[in-house]
């Protein structure tokens, strides 16, 4: 896998952990200094972004695997059409 893609995937996971931590912090500690409605919306916001941050790397990996399979199929197709030619 390309190093840039690996780095991007790791950054998404890191952002997901940070968003989940912030969501937990707001849910636990936010009640002391924020109205309940604001706590709910902020918690939902952080957890929603955490979910996206954990879901999106799977999409990137899936697209990369599909692109690699297509590239491999294109490489093998000319070789299988002319098995006798050099």
C-alpha positions as CSV (number, residue, x, y, z in Angstrom):
1,X,0.0,0.0,0.0
2,X,1.2,3.5,-0.8
3,X,2.8,5.3,2.2
4,X,0.7,8.4,1.6
5,X,-2.5,6.3,1.9
6,X,-1.2,4.6,5.0
7,X,-0.5,8.0,6.6
8,X,-3.9,9.3,5.6
9,X,-5.6,6.3,7.1
10,X,-3.7,6.6,10.3
11,X,-4.6,10.3,10.5
12,X,-8.3,9.4,10.2
13,X,-8.0,6.8,13.0
14,X,-6.2,9.4,15.2
15,X,-8.9,12.0,14.5
16,X,-11.6,9.3,15.3
17,X,-9.9,8.6,18.7
18,X,-9.7,12.4,19.5
19,X,-13.4,12.9,18.5
20,X,-14.5,10.0,20.6
21,X,-12.5,11.3,23.6
22,X,-14.0,14.8,23.2
23,X,-17.4,13.3,22.9
24,X,-16.9,11.4,26.1
25,X,-15.5,14.4,27.8
26,X,-18.5,16.6,26.9
27,X,-20.9,13.8,27.9
28,X,-19.3,13.4,31.3
29,X,-18.0,16.8,32.2
30,X,-20.1,19.1,30.1
31,X,-23.1,18.8,32.3
32,X,-21.4,20.9,34.9
33,X,-21.1,24.0,32.8
34,X,-23.4,23.5,29.7
35,X,-27.1,23.3,29.3
36,X,-28.4,19.7,28.7
37,X,-29.5,20.4,25.1
38,X,-26.0,21.7,24.2
39,X,-24.4,18.7,25.8
40,X,-26.6,16.4,23.7
41,X,-25.8,18.2,20.5
42,X,-22.1,18.4,21.1
43,X,-21.9,14.8,22.1
44,X,-23.8,13.7,19.0
45,X,-21.5,16.0,16.9
46,X,-18.3,14.5,18.2
47,X,-19.5,10.8,18.1
48,X,-20.8,11.3,14.5
49,X,-17.5,12.6,13.3
50,X,-15.7,9.8,15.2
51,X,-17.9,7.3,13.4
52,X,-17.0,8.9,10.0
53,X,-13.3,8.9,10.9
54,X,-13.4,5.2,11.6
55,X,-15.6,4.4,8.6
56,X,-13.8,6.4,5.9
57,X,-10.5,4.4,6.1
58,X,-12.4,1.3,5.3
59,X,-13.7,3.0,2.2
60,X,-10.2,4.1,1.2
61,X,-8.9,0.6,1.7
62,X,-11.7,-0.9,-0.3
63,X,-11.2,1.5,-3.2
64,X,-7.5,0.9,-3.2
65,X,-8.0,-2.9,-3.3
66,X,-10.4,-2.5,-6.2
67,X,-8.0,-0.3,-8.1
68,X,-5.2,-2.8,-7.5
69,X,-7.4,-5.7,-8.7
70,X,-8.3,-3.8,-11.8
71,X,-4.7,-2.9,-12.5
72,X,-3.7,-6.5,-12.1
73,X,-6.4,-7.7,-14.4
74,X,-5.3,-5.2,-17.0
75,X,-1.7,-6.4,-16.7
76,X,-2.7,-10.1,-17.0
77,X,-5.2,-9.6,-19.9
78,X,-2.6,-8.8,-22.6
79,X,-0.4,-11.7,-21.4
80,X,-3.3,-14.2,-21.6
81,X,-4.4,-13.0,-25.1
82,X,-1.0,-13.7,-26.7
83,X,0.6,-16.6,-24.8
84,X,3.0,-17.5,-27.6
85,X,4.4,-14.0,-28.3
86,X,7.4,-12.7,-26.3
